[in-house]
């Protein structure tokens, strides 16, 4: 089996305890030599300064290739590009460009009067700067706001046409769902790389709740499997087995890159990587 290139997503800490969890996660996963790590941006830009701080720390203390998330929410075009330039000044050369979720308490995304109206517009604006490798989101299971499956493909193509370099998918647990999506993208003329997003299941009930909101499809057999695994105290083993099999099947289908949503809980991700033959290869640059 070919060893894939890997990358990890973290989110910025909002408490002292969360800070320790983030840095423990980085200490555990950075030696696996990820191609990049990304740091999320809270709904409505709620973690803007925290994201900035986390990006700086990851670059200064760990020497990682860092991708900052950036959204269109609650900011003018000028403000958004100012944030992007501040990323570049600290050494960030990658951006995950997303439309973003509606701020807390609002039902749907409403563009800022002077802001970017969509992720397509955001990608185009970032492309004009010439400063970044731009990654965007993709949805093997239909996005909650998409009219149909073709709408997701058409929107993804517009993002690539606007200047995106690659796409990272929402998590999924049916490999065929990803493969069908990849085939439809290729048929639509999309030539950019589409990287599967992998979510190791730390909390099955939490994954069910989040999946209901974002329209990620969960195979019916998984509910019974995790109910039994919880009873027997082997939930972690089940999660590792499921995600390792998904990754192995993707690699067999020609996938070369995998992006792990770590939720700042690194154990499962590290065990899955180990099962795939990915071992620590580098020492950390410095200790935070």
Secondary structure, 3 states (H helix, E strand, C coil): CCCCEEEEEECCCCCHHHHHHHHHHHHHHHHHCCCEEEECCCHHHCCHHHHHHHHHHHHHHHCCCEEEEECCCCCCHHHHHHHHHHHHHCCCCEEEECCCCCCCCCCCCCCCCCCCCCHHHHHHHHHHHCCCEEEEEECCCCCCCCCCHHHHHHHHHHHHHHCCCEEEEEECCCHHHHHHHHHHHHHCCCCCEEEEEECCCCCHHHHHHHHHHHCCCCCCHHHHHHHHHHHHCCHHHHHHHHHHHHHHHHHHCCCCEEEEECCCCHHHHHHHHHHCCCCCCCCCCCCC
